[in-house]
């Protein structure tokens, strides 16, 4: 079976832990001896030095160095919807630079983990959304599900949208966002039954999660 060049990491919503999950996956791949880098094609929200927290986390978790402009082709200052941020900065998000950067990264690493922005169908422009990016990349998708009230509907709708674009759902990761969530085990089992994709791992809630340590919580082996 042909191994994909990487995976697209998407989430049930914004703030569900896509960056954390991507970093954990990078460490899990490194443990298998696989050279892997993360990529965040579009990021919004920067510090006074013009750097995005998610992009810096991906750079730190990679097992091989990669240029920041390849890891993150589009970065906007305001932490708002990317298509709105692009308009405010007089820029246009286009697929060509992202696809070029992805191909360059595949020459540096065995696997490229591409983290989406927000949920699966977040707009990137008037006629473009992150689902279009996923379709052009043609990568298997890993879905990060933030375990909190409402996650069942969000997860099932997102899985349906992924398959509607003709993309395989390679697996999903549960991230315990709400430590006070009641009956979370039942929700986990419901998704395990209904998502029709393997559960790659369940990340425990932590105020300051350590991606390297959390890699032990994943069952993600692409060598088999």
N, C-alpha and C positions, 0 to 999 in steps of 0.2 A: 504493500500500500504506500502511495506517495505521501511523504511527510509534507504538510503545508509549510510555507515560509514563515508563518506566524499565526497569531490569533488576534481578533478584534475583541476588546474588552468593553462591554457596554453595561448599563445599569438600569434598574427599574425607575430611577429618578436621579436628580442631582443630589449630591451629598450622601450617597449610599455606600461610599467606600470603594469606588472604582480604582482610584490611585493606590490605595492601600492594597487592594486585591492584586493589582498589576505588579506592585513591588514584591508581594509575597510570591507570586508566580515566577517572577524573575529569580528570586532566591531558590525556589524549588527547582527550576531548570538548571541553575548553577550547580546545585547538589548532584545533578545527573551528569555533570560534565558538559553541559550544553551552553555555548556562548550565546547570551541573550541580551537584548537591549529593549528598552521601552521607548514608545513614541507617543507623543500627544500632539496630533496635528494642529489642533486649535485650542488655545488656552485663553482664559479671560480673568484678569485680576493680577496685578503685579505689586511688588513692594517698591519702596523709594528708589531702589537700584534697578528697577525694571525687570525683576525676575519673578517668575511664577512659582509658587510653592509646590504645585504638583509636578511641574517639569523638573525642579531641583530634586525632588524625591525619586523620580524615575532615573535621572542621571546617576544618583548615588547608589541605586539598587542594581544597576546594570553590571554585568560581569565583564564587559569590554567597554572601553571608552568610545564615545561618539560625540561629534560636534553638536552643540546646542541647537544650531539652526536646522539641523536635520531631524533632531528629536522633536523640535517644536517650530515648524515653519511659520505658524501664525500665532502671535501673542498680542493681546490687547490689554490696555491699562485698566479699564473699568471691569469690575466683577459683575457683569450683566450678560444677558443673552448675546452670544457671539455675533449674530447678524446685526444686532443693534449697535454693538461696540464697533463693528467694522464700519458702519455708516458714519458713526460719530468721528472716526479717525480718517474718513475719506478713503477707505480701502475696500477691496472686494476679495472675499475668500473664493479661491478657485481650486479645482481638483488637481490640475496639472503639477503645481509645485509640490503638493502633498504626495502624489504618486511618485514623483521623481525622488523626493527625499526617502520614501519607503524603499525604493529600489536601491538607493545608495546604502541604506542601513542593512539591507539583506547581504551586501558585499562585506560588511564588517562583522556580522554575527550570524549564527545558525538560525536564530529565531528572533523575530521582531514582534513584540506585544504592543498593539496599537490601542491606546485608550481613547475612547470616544469622549464627547463633551455632553454633559447632562444625560438625558435619556436617549433612546435609540433614534428618535425622529426629530431631534432639536433642529430648527432651521439654521442654515449657514448663510443663506442669501435668499433672494426672491424666488428662485427656482431650484434651490439646492438644500438638502438636509443631510444629517449624518447617516441616514439610511442609504442615501445615494453614494456616499463615501464608502460605506461598507460593501455595497454592491460592486463598486469599481475595484476595490481591493480584493474581493473574492476570497476572503479569509473565513475560516470557521469562527463562530462567535461564542464567547464565554460571557454569561450573564451574571452580574452581581446583584443579588437580591438583598436589599436592606430589610432585615427582620424587624418589622414594626406593624402596627395596626394599618391595614390597607394593602399590605404587601402581596397578598394572594392575587388580587385583581391586577395590580401593576405588573407582577411577574408573568401572569398568563397572557395578558394583552401584549406585553413586550415580546414574549416567545412567539406569539402569533404573528406579530409584525416582522420579526426576523425571518420566519419561514415564508411569509408572503413575499419577501424579497428574494427568495430562492437560496437562502443561506443556511448552512447546517448549524444547529445549536450543539456545540461540542460538549457543553457542560455548564454547570452553574455553581456559584459560590454563595453560601449564606453568610451574611455579615450581621452580627447581633448589635444593631444600633441602639435598641431600647432595652436596657437591663430590666426594666419593670414590665416588659411585655408579658401578658398572661397567656398561658397555653401555647407558647412558642413551639414546643415540640410537635403539637398537633399541626400547626401551620407548616412546619418543616416536612412532616410526613405527607401532608396534602400536596405540597409542591413536588416532593419526590415521586409521587404517584402520577401527577398530572403534567409535569413539564416534559416528560418523555426524553430526558437527557440526564446523564449521570451527575450526581452531586459530587463535586470535586473536593469539597471541604466546607467546614463550618467555622468561621472565625469568631472567637469569643469577644465579648465586649471588653474594651480596655481604654482608659483615658489617654494613655500614651502607648499605642501599639508598636511593637517591634517587628517589622516585616520579616527579618531573618529568623526570629524565633517562631513566628507564626507559620513559617513554611512547613513545619512538622504537622500542621493541621490539615494539609492538603494531600490528596491522593491524585497526583497529576504527573503521569509518566508517559511522555510521547515517544519513548523508545520501543513501546510495545504496540 
